Amino acid sequence: MVFVLISIQYMKTYSLISLFFILGFTSCIPYKEIDIQYLNKPEINIPNEFNKPLVLINYYENKGSDKIKKFEYAIDSVAAEEAAASVKENLLNSPWFHDLDIPVERHIRKDSSRYIKPLPWSALNNIANGDTADLVISLEYIRISEKSDSYRTQENDIEYYYGYISAPIYCYWRIYDLTKKQITNGYLYRDTLFWDSKDWTPVSVGNQLPGYFSAAAYAGNECGEKYAIKISPTWVNDKRNLYYVGSSEMESAAIHAVNGEWIEAALIWQRIYALKKGKLSAQAAFNLALANEMNGKFDIALEWLKDAKKLYPLPEIDKYRKILNDRLLTPNN
């Protein structure tokens, strides 16, 4: 086994990781469950050297004169505002965006919504100049086609009222890099939100079911949240086992790990592993797998687990191997 230490460069990367751990040295269990927090990379790569992002809502001209068209336009407008608010709120929870002010601007488009064409760079510059934005996260189009129904029915000779409202979502986002004059991402989000209810009295929208505008707001919020998760790194809270008993060195290494001093802890665990003392060295190898996972080195972590099992079949190894394999197969890790 090649001894691999966590480099200082990677330690800086994982200085973002928070580890909260209370040691109970009087316990007979040789390990403690610890809370960890790691950063998931975004599924969709976008420029991350921006200084001022801006969220843009595109409205197409309301050319409908009848009440139905006006109602549909109002529904889509509510969804658009909620989508913009949601993407902003969720981005602010990401380390890429949390210290930034993200303005929301609105733009009335004159072209047809049939093809959802990109905005001209001249129009984008005019929109972004006031906020000195260099990255535009643009809600190009959103359509919420709500449907509802209510009727009387029966089941097992029991009569009751049934009703539902569905909100099919069609939502399209683009990201414009104003510095490089590039469209770095186009993303279509489609889904359907659905609510239904049974009652002894007639089921209606706005009573047992959400109102039309409330459903549109939920749909817009869904659009913004899902897109923000895809384009920004997010914190993930999880739990892991850390061995800490068996020798004073194991206790000392655990304290280093608690303090985020993973290099110091790894040095001690490698010394213990090199002794080849069966179960104790297996536990040290298990901890070295954890140290490498915290460093994002999943392949090396799996190698340490293999070595741990050769020395002693710790019952926690198989469960941890599955966790590492799942993270290794996840696209945004």
HUUR-V142976 format. One record per residue. N is the residue number from 1. PHI is phi in degrees with one decimal (NA if undefined). PSI is psi in whole degrees, 0 to 359 (* if undefined). Layout:
N PHI PSI
N PHI PSI
This chain:
1 NA 128
2 -81.3 127
3 -77.2 118
4 -116.5 121
5 -95.9 157
6 -77.6 124
7 -74.4 159
8 -62.5 324
9 -59.9 314
10 -73.7 331
11 -61.1 323
12 -62.8 320
13 -60.9 317
14 -93.1 15
15 -67.8 347
16 -73.0 344
17 -80.1 132
18 -103.8 134
19 -130.1 119
20 -113.7 120
21 -147.4 127
22 -114.9 115
23 -80.9 138
24 -123.6 88
25 -69.9 351
26 -87.8 354
27 -71.7 150
28 -86.1 349
29 -79.4 130
30 -76.0 355
31 -133.1 162
32 -122.6 145
33 -82.6 128
34 -116.8 153
35 -92.6 127
36 -121.3 161
37 -138.5 121
38 -126.8 165
39 -102.6 121
40 -85.8 129
41 -69.5 153
42 -68.4 147
43 -70.1 325
44 -109.1 123
45 -78.7 129
46 -129.7 164
47 -58.5 134
48 -116.3 15
49 -106.8 27
50 -79.5 159
51 -110.3 328
52 -144.3 99
53 -81.8 157
54 -139.4 137
55 -98.5 128
56 -118.0 131
57 -103.3 123
58 -97.2 123
59 -110.1 134
60 -90.6 150
61 -57.9 137
62 -82.7 98
63 -96.1 359
64 -80.1 135
65 -103.2 340
66 -85.2 167
67 -65.9 324
68 -64.3 315
69 -63.0 319
70 -64.4 321
71 -65.8 316
72 -61.6 320
73 -64.7 320
74 -66.2 320
75 -61.2 312
76 -65.5 327
77 -66.5 318
78 -61.8 314
79 -62.1 320
80 -63.6 315
81 -62.3 318
82 -68.1 323
83 -62.4 317
84 -65.7 317
85 -64.3 322
86 -70.4 316
87 -64.2 322
88 -64.7 311
89 -60.1 317
90 -72.9 326
91 -65.4 324
92 -65.4 343
93 -84.0 354
94 -93.5 144
95 -61.9 338
96 -69.5 333
97 -121.4 350
98 -65.9 338
99 -96.2 6
100 -104.5 151
101 -91.2 123
102 -114.0 99
103 -72.5 157
104 -117.7 122
105 -116.4 161
106 -126.3 144
107 -138.4 130
108 -93.6 120
109 -95.2 145
110 -98.4 343
111 -80.5 177
112 -81.3 146
113 -83.7 2
114 -66.1 323
115 -110.4 350
116 50.0 62
117 -70.4 152
118 -63.7 151
119 -72.7 145
120 -64.4 147
121 -63.7 329
122 -64.4 319
123 -66.5 320
124 -64.5 319
125 -61.8 319
126 -64.1 321
127 -68.7 318
128 -84.0 340
129 -58.4 319
130 -63.1 331
131 -105.2 3
132 50.5 39
133 -78.6 145
134 -118.1 358
135 -139.8 124
136 -112.7 119
137 -98.2 103
138 -107.6 123
139 -82.0 97
140 -72.8 325
141 -164.2 143
142 -145.4 137
143 -138.2 126
144 -116.7 109
145 -100.1 84
146 -73.5 144
147 -136.4 146
148 -149.4 158
149 -159.6 157
150 -151.5 137
151 -159.0 166
152 -93.6 138
153 -147.9 183
154 -148.9 156
155 -148.6 126
156 53.9 44
157 65.8 13
158 -107.3 122
159 -89.9 142
160 -158.3 174
161 -105.1 140
162 -126.4 140
163 -150.3 158
164 -150.6 161
165 -138.7 131
166 -119.0 151
167 -132.1 83
168 -64.0 134
169 -113.0 134
170 -130.7 112
171 -137.9 130
172 -126.2 129
173 -116.4 149
174 -135.5 154
175 -121.7 126
176 -109.5 123
177 -91.8 104
178 -71.9 334
179 -69.1 315
180 -97.4 357
181 54.9 53
182 -131.2 145
183 -92.5 110
184 -91.9 347
185 -162.1 141
186 -131.3 129
187 -139.1 125
188 -101.1 125
189 -112.5 126
190 -131.2 137
191 -166.4 174
192 -137.2 123
193 -91.2 143
194 -142.4 134
195 -129.6 141
196 -143.8 167
197 -157.0 149
198 -117.7 143
199 -158.7 165
200 -83.3 345
201 -112.8 161
202 -52.6 132
203 -86.4 130
204 -137.4 154
205 -66.2 131
206 95.7 349
207 -112.9 269
208 -71.0 339
209 -114.9 156
210 -60.1 151
211 -70.7 167
212 -60.6 318
213 -73.4 327
214 -65.4 318
215 -62.3 320
216 -64.0 322
217 -65.4 317
218 -59.2 317
219 -63.3 315
220 -62.6 318
221 -60.5 320
222 -62.1 317
223 -59.5 313
224 -68.1 317
225 -63.7 313
226 -63.3 322
227 -72.4 320
228 -59.3 320
229 -64.4 325
230 -74.9 332
231 -106.2 359
232 -134.9 147
233 -66.5 144
234 -129.3 151
235 -80.2 139
236 -122.5 127
237 -95.7 134
238 -150.8 180
239 -129.4 148
240 -141.4 161
241 -97.9 139
242 -131.6 121
243 -77.4 138
244 -141.2 353
245 -108.8 171
246 118.6 333
247 -165.6 163
248 -66.0 330
249 -68.3 322
250 -63.3 320
251 -65.2 318
252 -64.4 318
253 -64.7 321
254 -62.3 321
255 -64.3 319
256 -59.8 317
257 -64.1 320
258 -58.7 323
259 -85.1 6
260 78.9 13
261 -94.7 72
262 -71.7 330
263 -63.7 312
264 -61.8 318
265 -64.7 317
266 -63.4 322
267 -59.3 318
268 -69.1 315
269 -62.0 324
270 -66.4 324
271 -65.0 318
272 -66.8 318
273 -61.4 320
274 -65.3 339
275 -71.2 341
276 55.4 44
277 -93.4 54
278 52.8 243
279 -61.2 316
280 -63.4 315
281 -67.8 328
282 -63.9 320
283 -65.8 323
284 -65.1 319
285 -64.5 322
286 -59.6 315
287 -64.8 326
288 -67.1 329
289 -63.2 317
290 -62.7 316
291 -59.3 320
292 -73.5 327
293 -62.3 317
294 -61.8 336
295 -91.4 359
296 82.0 9
297 -98.5 78
298 -69.6 322
299 -61.1 316
300 -67.5 322
301 -59.6 318
302 -65.4 325
303 -64.1 320
304 -63.9 323
305 -65.6 323
306 -60.6 315
307 -65.0 322
308 -61.3 317
309 -68.1 329
310 -63.6 325
311 -80.6 321
312 -166.8 132
313 -78.3 74
314 -59.8 135
315 -65.1 341
316 -84.3 350
317 -64.3 311
318 -62.5 319
319 -63.7 318
320 -69.2 323
321 -60.1 319
322 -62.8 319
323 -60.6 314
324 -66.1 319
325 -63.8 321
326 -63.8 318
327 -68.6 324
328 -65.1 326
329 -85.3 348
330 -75.1 127
331 -57.3 326
332 -94.8 24
333 -111.9 *
